[in-house]
C-alpha cells in the first residue's frame, strides 16, 4: 500500500491536534527500550500497547542484536545524560519473519539462528546481557503474527 505525502501531512495534522507530544521528556537510560523487526505487520509500539513517550523503539531486519544496534543504544545513553544504567531492554522478534528467507546468505547473518524466533531471541538476549552495562534488565519476547499475542521466550533478568 502506497500512502501519499499529502495523506501523511493530513494524518500528522490529526495527530498534532491531540497535543499528545507536548511536554514529553527526552529518553534516558531508564526509559524502556525495545528492539524489533522492520516488518510492517509488527510495529512494536502497537504490539506492546505503548503510548508516545513510553519507550524508545529501534527496528532492524529480524529485530536482531547487532554491533550496530549495541552502538545505537550506547549513543542513546550518552544523549540521555549517561546516568547510572537501568531500565529494561526488550528484544521483540516474531513468527513468519522474512529473515528466514536469508538463510541462504549466512555471510550476511553473522551465523545467527534465523529459523526459530524463540531460539533467536534467546541468543540475542544473551548477547545483550553480555554487552550492556550491569544493571540493565533484558528480556526476549516473540510475537505470533497469526494470533497477535506475545510470549515471553526469555524472562527479564538484570546483570
C-alpha positions as CSV (number, residue, x, y, z in Angstrom):
1,X,0.0,0.0,0.0
2,X,1.4,3.4,-1.0
3,X,0.5,6.4,1.1
4,X,1.0,9.8,-0.5
5,X,2.9,12.7,1.2
6,X,-0.3,14.7,1.2
7,X,-2.1,11.9,3.2
8,X,0.8,11.8,5.6
9,X,0.5,15.5,6.2
10,X,-3.2,15.1,6.8
11,X,-2.7,12.3,9.3
12,X,0.0,14.4,11.0
13,X,-2.4,17.3,11.4
14,X,-4.8,15.0,13.2
15,X,-2.0,13.8,15.5
16,X,-0.7,17.3,16.2
17,X,-4.2,18.4,17.1
18,X,-4.2,16.0,20.1
19,X,-1.2,17.6,21.7
20,X,-0.1,14.1,22.9
21,X,3.5,15.1,22.2
22,X,3.6,18.2,24.4
23,X,5.9,18.1,27.4
24,X,7.4,14.6,26.9
25,X,10.8,14.3,28.5
26,X,13.9,13.2,26.4
27,X,14.6,9.5,26.8
28,X,17.1,8.5,29.5
29,X,18.8,5.2,30.3
30,X,15.8,4.3,32.5
31,X,13.4,4.6,29.6
32,X,12.0,1.3,28.2
33,X,14.0,0.3,25.1
34,X,12.6,-2.1,22.5
35,X,14.4,-3.7,19.6
36,X,12.0,-5.0,17.0
37,X,11.8,-6.1,13.4
38,X,11.2,-3.7,10.5
39,X,8.3,-6.0,9.3
40,X,5.2,-3.7,8.9
41,X,3.0,-6.3,10.5
42,X,4.9,-6.0,13.8
43,X,5.0,-2.4,14.9
44,X,6.5,-2.7,18.5
45,X,4.6,0.3,19.8
46,X,1.3,-1.1,18.7
47,X,2.0,-4.8,19.6
48,X,3.1,-3.8,23.1
49,X,0.5,-1.1,23.6
50,X,3.0,1.7,24.1
51,X,1.9,5.3,24.1
52,X,4.1,8.1,22.8
53,X,6.9,8.6,25.3
54,X,6.6,5.2,27.0
55,X,9.7,3.8,25.3
56,X,12.3,4.1,22.6
57,X,11.9,1.7,19.7
58,X,14.7,0.7,17.4
59,X,14.0,-1.6,14.4
60,X,16.2,-3.6,12.1
61,X,15.8,-6.6,9.9
62,X,14.8,-9.5,12.2
63,X,14.9,-7.4,15.4
64,X,18.4,-8.7,16.0
65,X,21.1,-7.6,18.4
66,X,23.9,-6.5,16.2
67,X,27.1,-4.5,16.8
68,X,25.3,-1.5,15.2
69,X,22.3,-1.9,17.5
70,X,24.5,-2.0,20.5
71,X,26.3,1.2,19.4
72,X,23.0,2.9,18.9
73,X,21.9,2.0,22.5
74,X,25.2,3.3,23.8
75,X,24.8,6.6,21.9
76,X,21.2,7.0,23.3
77,X,22.6,6.5,26.8
78,X,25.1,9.3,26.2
79,X,22.4,11.6,24.8
80,X,20.2,10.9,27.8
81,X,22.9,12.1,30.2
82,X,24.8,8.9,30.9
83,X,23.1,8.4,34.3
84,X,23.5,5.1,36.0
85,X,22.4,2.1,33.9
86,X,19.0,0.8,34.5
87,X,15.8,0.3,32.6
88,X,14.7,-2.6,30.5
89,X,15.7,-3.7,27.0
90,X,13.0,-5.8,25.3
91,X,14.0,-7.8,22.3
92,X,10.9,-8.5,20.2
93,X,11.1,-11.0,17.4
94,X,8.2,-12.7,15.6
95,X,6.9,-15.7,13.8
96,X,6.9,-15.8,10.0
97,X,9.8,-13.4,9.8
98,X,11.2,-12.6,6.4
99,X,14.7,-13.0,7.8
100,X,14.2,-16.8,7.3
101,X,14.4,-16.1,3.6
102,X,18.1,-15.0,4.1
103,X,19.2,-18.4,5.4
104,X,20.9,-19.0,2.1
105,X,23.1,-15.9,2.7
106,X,24.9,-16.8,6.0
107,X,27.6,-14.3,5.4
108,X,25.0,-11.6,5.9
109,X,23.6,-13.1,9.1
110,X,26.8,-13.4,11.2
111,X,26.0,-17.0,12.0
112,X,22.8,-16.2,13.9
113,X,19.9,-18.6,14.1
114,X,17.0,-17.4,11.9
115,X,14.7,-20.4,11.5
116,X,13.4,-20.4,15.1
117,X,12.4,-17.0,16.6
118,X,12.4,-18.4,20.1
119,X,16.0,-19.6,19.8
120,X,17.0,-16.4,18.0
121,X,15.6,-14.2,20.7
122,X,17.3,-16.2,23.5
123,X,20.6,-15.9,21.6
124,X,20.2,-12.1,21.2
125,X,19.1,-11.7,24.9
126,X,22.3,-13.4,25.9
127,X,24.4,-11.2,23.6
128,X,22.7,-8.1,25.0
129,X,23.3,-9.2,28.6
130,X,26.9,-9.7,28.0
131,X,27.4,-6.5,26.0
132,X,25.3,-4.0,28.0
133,X,26.4,-2.4,31.3
134,X,25.4,-4.2,34.5
135,X,22.0,-3.2,35.9
136,X,20.1,-3.3,32.7
137,X,17.2,-5.8,32.6
138,X,16.9,-7.7,29.3
139,X,14.1,-9.9,28.1
140,X,13.1,-11.6,24.9
141,X,9.6,-11.8,23.5
142,X,8.1,-13.5,20.5
143,X,5.1,-12.1,18.7
144,X,2.8,-14.5,16.9
145,X,1.7,-12.8,13.7
146,X,-1.3,-15.3,13.4
147,X,-2.8,-14.7,16.9
148,X,-1.5,-11.2,17.7
149,X,-0.2,-12.5,21.1
150,X,3.3,-12.2,22.6
151,X,5.1,-14.9,24.6
152,X,8.0,-14.4,27.0
153,X,10.8,-16.5,25.4
154,X,13.5,-15.2,27.8
155,X,12.4,-13.6,31.0
156,X,13.7,-10.3,32.2
157,X,16.9,-10.5,34.2
158,X,19.3,-7.8,35.3
159,X,23.1,-8.3,35.3
